[in-house]
Amino acid sequence: MFSKSCEYAIKAMIFVAQKSKEEKRVGVKEIAAGISSPEHFIAKIMQELSRKRLVNSIKGPNGGFYMTENELNTSVADIVKAIDGDGIYLDCVLGLKTCSEKSPCPVHFEFKEIKRKLIAMLENNTIGNFNEKLESGKYFLKN
């Protein structure tokens, strides 16, 4: 459903949110280790998220990535759009270029409801919500 980059971005944002609650800044190495992701990949993703102002960063020996209350209110949809674009809203589940209400693919109408629920979940959940779920002890982030 999402690109690998998007999956890593969401996990990285949740990890940074957890550390930010402890008033810590985290570097790429710590994020990569914390979510079992390739370091070079996380570096590019975090740079993009920072450029789009979804996470803050400070350079230097005491630097790293962190989030304020404002970034904790970032919806998961904002992260998906920042990394994968609007494909989740616009693209056909089978990858067809001409899929539409007038020219539907074989699963268009069945997937329409699933897509609606997925988009609602992405738009109605924030990084802060996900962080709270992890803090409850009922959920986990690492494999």
Residue, then its C-alpha position, 0 to 999 in steps of 0.5 A: m500500500f505504501s512505499k518502503s520509504c513511507e513505512y520508514a518515515i512513519k516509524a521514524m517519526i513515531f520514534v522521534a516523537q517518543k524521544s522528544k517526550e523525553e526531551k531528547r534529540v536523536g541522530v540518524k544512527e539512533i533512529a535507524a537502530g531504533i526502527s531496524s532500518p538502513e541508516h543511509f535510507i533514514a538519513k534521506i527520509m529525515q532530511e526530506l521530512s525536515r525540509k517539509r517541516l514535519v520534524n525539527s533538526i539541529k546540527g552539531p554535537n548536541g543536535g539531532f531530530y526532535m518534535t514539538e507539540n506542533e509536530l506531534n499533531t502532524s497527521v499520518a496523512d501528512i507524512v504519507k503525502a510528503i513521502d509518497g505524494d497524493g497517490i493514496y487519494l488518486d491512484c488505482v489499486l491495480g495501477l491502471k492509468t485510466c481507472s475511474e467511476k466511468s471506466p473502473c478496474p475490476v476491483h474499483f468499487e470494492f476497493k473504494e470503501i477500503k480506500r475511504k476507511l484507510i484515508a480516514m485512518l491516516e487523516n484522523n491519527t497523528i504522530g502523537n496518537f500513535n505515540e500514546k498507543l505505544e506508551s500504553g504497552k499494547y502496541f509495538l514499533k519494532n519487529 
